Amino acid sequence: MRRLFAVSAVAFLLSTAPALADHHMAEKPLFDRLGGQPAVNAVVDDFAGRVLADTRINAKFAKSDAARLVANLKSFICSATGGPCKYTGLSMKASHHNMGVTQGEFGALVEDLVATLDKFKVPEKEKGELLGALGPLGPDIVESPSTATGTALPANFKPAPPLHTAHKPMKKKKR
């Protein structure tokens, strides 16, 4: 009887293993399920536009170079979702240091991201995975538990240099 049970159990496992393997192998990285780089670019462009127009949070980006912000965000999202990009920008903690971001402003930012994802009809599963990947960054970004929005950027905030000057070629030495 034990032998029959063991043979049956092995047969069952062998018969279901390919289906389980196919399921796990069929699950593409979130980056691919979102639509790859063209989709990431479209979402980030729309999201950045919303953020920069949103009076609840746009003061925090008053000194930031928009082109640099968008380029870094595209690279970050690509990398965070399993895409081929390598994010080389500052850490979230370093890039938001002294911005005085409130919990309320972070919430407004998330609302803008959700609105963008809804606009592009991102399926709930992928939307949840993306928000789940980005949500834990909150403690590195938020510096104040206040629910206030639209707060001014502190004077001591020093943004990264603009994108066009960040990679200036070195001048040739005169001989």
C-alpha positions in Angstrom: 0.0 0.0 0.0 2.8 2.4 0.9 4.5 1.6 -2.3 1.4 2.4 -4.4 1.1 5.7 -2.5 4.7 6.5 -3.2 4.4 5.7 -6.9 1.2 7.7 -7.1 2.8 10.7 -5.4 5.9 10.6 -7.6 3.7 10.2 -10.7 1.6 13.2 -9.6 4.7 15.4 -8.9 6.2 14.4 -12.3 3.0 15.2 -14.1 2.6 18.6 -12.5 6.2 19.7 -12.4 6.3 20.9 -16.1 3.2 23.0 -15.5 4.7 24.5 -12.4 8.0 25.2 -14.2 6.2 26.7 -17.2 4.2 29.0 -14.9 7.4 30.3 -13.1 9.3 30.5 -16.4 6.4 32.2 -18.1 6.4 35.0 -15.6 8.4 37.7 -17.2 10.0 40.5 -15.3 7.8 43.4 -14.4 9.7 45.6 -16.9 8.6 43.4 -19.8 5.1 43.0 -18.5 4.8 46.8 -18.4 5.8 47.1 -22.0 9.6 47.5 -21.8 11.5 50.8 -22.3 8.9 52.5 -24.5 6.2 52.0 -21.8 8.6 53.1 -19.0 9.5 56.2 -21.0 5.8 57.1 -21.6 4.8 56.6 -18.0 7.8 58.6 -16.6 7.2 61.4 -19.1 3.5 61.7 -18.1 4.3 61.3 -14.4 7.0 63.9 -14.4 4.6 66.3 -16.2 2.0 65.7 -13.5 4.5 66.2 -10.7 5.9 69.4 -12.1 2.4 70.8 -12.6 1.1 69.7 -9.1 1.2 72.6 -6.8 1.1 70.2 -3.8 4.6 69.1 -4.6 6.2 71.0 -7.4 8.0 73.5 -5.1 10.2 70.7 -4.1 11.6 70.5 -7.7 12.1 74.2 -8.2 15.9 73.9 -8.2 16.0 70.5 -10.0 17.0 70.1 -13.6 13.9 68.5 -15.2 15.8 66.6 -17.9 18.1 65.1 -15.3 15.2 64.2 -13.1 13.4 62.4 -16.0 16.5 60.6 -17.2 17.3 59.3 -13.8 13.7 58.3 -13.1 13.5 56.3 -16.3 16.8 54.5 -15.5 15.6 53.9 -11.9 12.2 52.5 -12.9 13.8 50.4 -15.6 16.3 48.9 -13.1 13.7 48.5 -10.2 11.4 46.6 -12.5 14.0 44.1 -13.7 14.9 45.8 -16.9 18.3 46.0 -18.5 19.2 49.5 -17.2 21.7 50.2 -14.4 20.7 53.1 -12.2 23.8 55.2 -11.5 22.2 58.2 -9.9 22.3 59.1 -6.2 20.5 57.0 -3.6 17.0 58.2 -2.8 18.2 59.3 0.7 21.1 61.4 -0.8 19.0 62.9 -3.7 16.2 64.0 -1.3 18.4 65.1 1.6 17.4 68.6 2.9 14.3 68.8 0.6 12.0 68.7 3.6 9.6 66.3 1.9 6.5 65.8 4.1 4.5 62.6 4.3 1.6 64.6 2.7 3.8 65.5 -0.3 5.0 61.9 -0.7 1.3 60.8 -0.6 0.6 63.4 -3.4 3.5 62.0 -5.4 2.1 58.5 -5.1 -1.4 59.8 -6.2 0.2 61.4 -9.3 1.9 58.1 -10.1 -1.3 56.1 -9.7 -3.2 58.6 -11.9 -0.5 58.1 -14.6 -0.7 54.3 -14.3 -4.5 54.5 -14.5 -4.2 56.7 -17.6 -2.1 54.0 -19.3 -4.4 51.3 -18.1 -1.6 49.4 -16.3 -3.2 46.1 -15.0 -3.8 46.0 -11.2 -1.2 43.2 -10.7 1.6 45.2 -12.4 0.5 48.4 -10.8 0.6 46.8 -7.3 4.0 45.3 -8.0 5.4 48.7 -9.2 3.9 50.5 -6.2 5.2 47.7 -3.9 8.7 48.2 -5.3 8.7 51.9 -4.9 6.7 52.3 -1.7 9.5 51.2 0.6 11.6 54.1 -0.6 9.3 56.5 1.4 11.4 56.5 4.5 14.5 57.5 2.4 12.5 60.4 0.9 10.2 61.7 3.6 11.9 64.0 6.2 8.8 65.3 8.0 5.8 63.3 9.3 3.6 66.4 8.5 0.6 65.9 6.2 1.1 69.4 4.8 1.6 69.8 1.0 3.0 72.6 -1.0 5.8 73.4 1.4 8.7 75.4 0.2 12.0 73.9 -0.7 14.5 74.6 2.2 17.2 77.1 1.3 19.9 74.6 2.3 18.9 72.1 -0.4 21.6 71.6 -3.0 20.4 69.9 -6.2 22.5 67.8 -8.5 24.0 69.7 -11.4 21.9 70.0 -14.6 22.2 67.1 -17.0 23.9 69.1 -19.7 26.8 70.1 -17.4 27.0 66.8 -15.5 29.0 65.2 -18.3 31.1 68.1 -19.7 34.1 66.9 -21.7 37.4 67.7 -20.1 39.3 70.6 -21.6 42.5 69.8 -23.4 45.6 71.0 -21.8 47.7 73.6 -23.7 51.2 72.5 -24.5 
